[in-house]
Amino acid sequence: MKRWFAFMVRLCMLALSLAGSAHATAPVIPVFSGDGSPPKMFVHEGEQRGVLIDILNYVDKQMTQHRFELSLYPWARAYMASASGQGGLLGISWTWRRDEVFDYSEPLFYDEVVIVVRKGHEFNYQSLSDLQGKTLGTVRGASFGSAFDRAHQDGVFSIEGDNGARNRLSKLAAGRIDCALFNVGKAGFQETLRLHKIPKSQWKNFVVLPVPLRRDPNYLAFPKTMQMGEWLRGFNEVIRQGYARGDIQKIIERNLFASQ
C-alpha cells in the first residue's frame, strides 16, 4: 500500500512537472502595461504587483495553450509599444479614438478614479464642468473616457503629465497642480502614499474628494493589426467564469485589503 501511495505521488508530481514544462514552452503573447498605478499595476522592489497583474496571471494559468510575457513601463511607453503592434495592453480605458486602433476584451476590473487635492483647497465636484480652469496631474498619456478627452480638448481643464505617482504628489504638495488623479479609490491612494514612504503625519495634507472622477472599466486590448479578436473570445470566457466563481473578486479584495 505504501509503495502504491508513493508511486501515485511520484506520478502526480511528474504530471504537474510536464504540465508546467508544456506551459513554459507554449507560444508567448507579449503584453505591456504601466508601472506606476498602485494597487492596480506597479513595480515594487523589482516585483510586478497589482490587481490587474494578478487577474492576468489567473487567466494565464487557465489558458495553458499560450503564456503571457508582461513588461511594465511608464504608461506612455507601454501604450506606444502596444499601438505599434508589439503586443497587448493591460489596463487600458475605452475611448472612440482607441476603439479604432484596438480590439478590446470584456472589462477585467472597474477602477474608481479619485480626485485628490491639498487640504484647504477642497471644492464641490459633481461633473467634469466643475474642473473648469484647473490643472490636473495624471500619468502621461492617460485617458479616462471620451467625455474626459473632449473636456480637455475643449479647454475645460489642463493636464500636467508625469511618469509616476511620486512626481504627481510632489507637484500637488507644492501647489504646481490643483488636483491629482489616482487609481482604485481612497484605498489605492493610501497604498500610493505607503509605497512611496510618505510619512503618515503628512497624509492629512491630502484630501480625497468624496465623488470620484469616474468608475472606469479597465481592459486588455490588442492592436487590430495583431488580429486577436477570435483569441479574445476565449479570454473573455475565462474572465466571465472567474467572476461567476468568485475567483476574481477574491483577487480584487486581496489587493485592496493589502492597501489598508
C-alpha positions in Angstrom: 0.0 0.0 0.0 2.8 2.4 0.9 4.6 1.6 -2.4 1.4 2.2 -4.3 0.9 5.6 -2.5 4.5 6.6 -3.2 4.1 5.6 -6.8 0.9 7.7 -7.2 2.6 10.7 -5.5 5.5 10.5 -8.0 3.1 10.1 -10.9 1.2 13.3 -9.8 4.4 15.2 -9.4 5.5 14.0 -12.9 2.2 15.1 -14.4 2.5 18.6 -12.8 6.0 18.9 -14.0 5.1 18.0 -17.5 2.2 20.5 -17.4 4.4 23.2 -16.1 7.0 22.4 -18.8 4.4 22.5 -21.5 3.2 25.9 -20.4 6.7 27.2 -20.2 7.3 26.3 -23.8 3.9 27.5 -25.0 3.7 30.3 -27.6 4.3 33.7 -25.9 1.8 36.6 -26.0 3.6 39.9 -25.2 1.6 42.3 -23.0 2.5 45.8 -21.9 1.2 47.9 -19.0 2.1 50.8 -16.8 4.5 50.6 -13.9 3.2 53.3 -11.5 -0.5 52.8 -10.7 -0.8 51.0 -7.3 -2.7 48.9 -6.4 -3.7 48.3 -10.0 -0.3 47.7 -11.7 3.1 48.7 -10.4 6.6 47.6 -9.7 7.7 47.4 -6.0 11.2 46.3 -5.1 11.6 44.8 -8.5 8.4 42.7 -8.4 5.3 43.2 -10.6 2.3 43.6 -8.5 -1.3 44.8 -8.6 -5.0 43.8 -9.2 -4.7 43.7 -13.0 -1.5 41.7 -12.9 -3.0 39.1 -10.6 -6.0 38.8 -12.8 -3.8 38.4 -15.9 -1.8 35.7 -14.0 -5.0 34.0 -13.1 -6.1 33.8 -16.8 -2.5 32.7 -17.7 -3.0 29.6 -15.6 -6.3 28.8 -17.2 -5.3 29.3 -20.9 -2.3 26.9 -21.0 -2.1 26.9 -24.8 -0.3 30.3 -24.6 1.6 32.2 -21.9 1.7 35.9 -21.3 5.0 37.8 -21.2 4.3 41.0 -19.3 6.5 44.1 -19.4 5.8 47.2 -17.3 6.9 50.7 -18.4 5.8 54.2 -17.9 2.3 54.3 -19.4 3.0 56.4 -22.5 5.8 54.0 -23.5 3.7 50.9 -22.8 0.9 52.4 -24.9 3.2 53.2 -27.9 4.7 49.7 -27.8 1.3 48.1 -28.0 -0.2 50.5 -30.5 2.8 49.8 -32.8 1.9 46.1 -32.9 4.3 44.7 -30.4 1.8 43.2 -28.0 -1.3 43.7 -25.9 -2.0 46.5 -23.5 -3.3 45.8 -19.9 -5.3 48.4 -18.0 -6.5 50.5 -21.0 -9.7 52.5 -20.8 -12.1 52.7 -23.8 -12.5 55.7 -26.0 -13.9 56.2 -29.5 -10.4 57.0 -30.8 -8.7 54.0 -29.2 -11.5 51.7 -30.5 -10.3 52.4 -34.0 -6.9 51.0 -33.1 -7.6 48.2 -30.6 -9.7 45.1 -30.1 -10.9 45.1 -26.5 -11.6 42.3 -24.1 -14.6 42.5 -21.7 -13.8 44.6 -18.6 -11.3 43.0 -16.2 -11.8 45.4 -13.4 -13.7 48.6 -12.6 -11.3 51.3 -11.4 -12.6 54.1 -9.2 -10.5 57.2 -10.3 -10.4 59.7 -7.4 -9.5 63.4 -7.3 -7.0 64.4 -4.6 -6.4 68.0 -3.5 -4.4 69.8 -0.8 -6.2 70.2 2.4 -7.9 73.6 2.4 -8.3 73.5 -1.3 -11.4 71.2 -1.5 -14.2 72.0 -3.9 -17.5 70.5 -4.8 -17.0 68.1 -7.6 -20.1 66.6 -9.3 -19.2 66.7 -13.0 -16.4 67.5 -15.4 -17.6 71.1 -15.7 -16.5 71.6 -12.0 -12.9 71.2 -13.1 -13.2 74.5 -15.1 -9.8 76.3 -15.1 -8.0 73.7 -13.0 -4.7 71.9 -13.7 -4.9 68.1 -13.2 -2.0 65.9 -12.6 -2.1 62.4 -14.0 0.2 59.8 -15.7 1.4 60.9 -19.1 -0.8 59.5 -21.9 -3.7 58.5 -19.7 -7.3 58.8 -20.7 -10.4 58.4 -18.6 -13.0 58.1 -21.3 -14.3 60.1 -24.3 -16.1 62.7 -22.2 -12.9 63.4 -20.3 -10.9 63.7 -23.5 -13.5 66.1 -25.0 -13.5 68.3 -21.9 -9.7 68.5 -22.0 -9.7 69.3 -25.8 -12.4 72.0 -25.2 -10.1 73.7 -22.6 -12.3 73.0 -19.6 -9.1 71.9 -17.7 -5.4 71.4 -18.5 -3.3 68.3 -17.8 0.1 68.1 -16.3 1.5 64.7 -17.3 4.0 62.7 -15.3 5.7 59.3 -15.3 4.6 58.3 -11.8 2.8 59.0 -8.6 5.9 60.3 -6.7 6.2 63.2 -9.1 2.5 63.9 -9.0 2.5 64.0 -5.2 5.4 66.5 -5.2 3.6 68.8 -7.7 0.4 68.7 -5.7 2.2 69.4 -2.4 4.0 72.3 -4.0 0.8 73.8 -5.5 2.0 73.3 -9.0 -1.2 71.5 -9.9 -4.7 72.0 -8.5 -5.6 68.3 -8.1 -4.2 64.9 -8.9 -5.9 61.7 -10.2 -5.2 58.3 -8.6 -6.5 54.8 -9.2 -8.6 52.4 -7.2 -10.3 54.8 -4.8 -9.1 56.0 -1.4 -7.5 52.6 -0.7 -5.4 53.0 -3.9 -4.3 56.5 -2.9 -3.3 55.3 0.6 -1.3 52.5 -1.0 0.5 55.0 -3.1 1.4 57.1 0.0 2.6 53.9 1.7 4.7 52.6 -1.2 6.4 56.0 -1.6 7.1 56.1 2.1 5.2 59.4 2.7 5.2 59.8 6.5 1.8 59.2 8.0 2.0 62.6 9.6 1.8 64.1 6.1 -1.2 62.1 4.9 -3.5 64.7 6.4 -2.2 67.3 3.9 -4.1 65.5 1.2 -7.9 65.1 0.8 -9.7 62.6 -1.5 -12.9 64.3 -2.8 -16.0 62.3 -2.0 -17.2 62.0 -5.6 -14.8 60.1 -7.9 -13.9 61.3 -11.3 -15.5 58.1 -12.8 -15.8 54.4 -12.4 -13.5 53.4 -15.2 -13.6 49.9 -16.8 -10.2 48.6 -17.5 -9.5 46.1 -20.3 -6.9 44.0 -22.1 -6.6 45.2 -25.7 -4.6 44.3 -28.7 -3.9 46.4 -31.8 -6.2 45.3 -34.7 -3.1 44.6 -36.7 -2.5 41.5 -34.5 -5.9 40.0 -35.3 -6.6 38.8 -31.8 -10.3 39.2 -31.9 -11.0 35.5 -32.0 -8.5 34.7 -29.3 -10.1 37.4 -27.1 -13.4 35.4 -27.1 -11.7 32.6 -25.2 -10.1 35.1 -22.9 -13.4 36.7 -22.2 -14.9 33.3 -21.3 -12.2 32.8 -18.7 -12.9 36.2 -17.2 -16.7 35.5 -17.1 -16.1 32.2 -15.4 -13.6 33.8 -12.9 -16.2 36.3 -11.9 -19.0 33.7 -11.7 -17.0 31.5 -9.4 -15.9 34.4 -7.3 -12.2 33.9 -8.0 -11.5 37.3 -9.5 -13.5 39.1 -6.7 -11.2 37.4 -4.2 -8.2 38.7 -6.2 -9.6 42.2 -6.1 -10.4 42.0 -2.3 -6.9 40.6 -1.5 -5.2 43.5 -3.3 -7.5 46.2 -1.7 -7.2 44.6 1.7 -3.4 44.8 1.4 -3.7 48.5 0.8 -5.5 49.3 4.1 
